[in-house]
């Protein structure tokens, strides 16, 4: 039986990945804040790797924030981001090198590593230009990944993930807020005159279906050698399109319930569309659901 260690197991991706791996006969050890050893501590990380001896390690735990949350680009946020997004992964890399040298590691990076890119579509060769604590920590996590695979021969691969959704998405994200509001309005549970405020209806997003993305993670670790891969749909959709489709499914005219207020955005929303052709060529991976199909699944799964 293969064994896997999944950090961030309580989050959307961690829960989906753990379920997928168990369905394939894996013994999965899940770690999260308050669950299991603290992987920001080197000695605890070494102990859990020695105990579990995983065949595969997925570092999905992360500290991040959405574009509508208060920007706290201060020392505290940098420290928190680096503790989880960088140092915890560094601990995993070193522990694997010492105690599980045949283990394969996956690092969940993000399209945020490209910052405000010079081109609308990005691939693995696009220059990294981090512009937030989250992005900086992810860039350095990718650097650690490359260092360990090139200098120490550790199988360490990076997935540069673009926005991906499922019914497990946290309530703090825009997609979930839109769907929850539509259900509330359709059920007549809203307050008189209540409106859903959205920061930028024209914002462009590459939206994918999260179960497809965790499938991509497993395919990347099944390759003969490790590398960095963009995980994205390559499709361009606006927040307005998302809102329109959700409210159509609810049988409502979205213009009667949604207002735009760009002042609630704490930072700009650059256009980031991913080119996953390298991943598709290497693994045969492709999204299983289109944009409209994905929204229908999200809508039905969030009742």
Secondary structure, 3 states (H helix, E strand, C coil): CCEEEEECCCCHHHHHHHHHHHHCCCEEEEEECCECCCCCCHHHHHHHHHHHCCCEEEECCCCCCCCCCCCCCCHHHHHHHHHHHHHHHHHHHHHHHHHCCCCEEEEEEEHHHHCCCCCCEECCCCCCCCCCHHHHHHHHHHHHHHHHHHHCCCEEEEEEECCEECCCCCCCCHHHHHHHHHHHHHCCCCCCCCCEEECCCCCEECCEEHHHHHHHHHHHHCCCCCCEEEECCCCCEEHHHHHHHHHHHCCCCHHHCEEECHHHCCCCCCCCEECCHHHHHHHCCCCCCCHHHHHHHHHHHCC
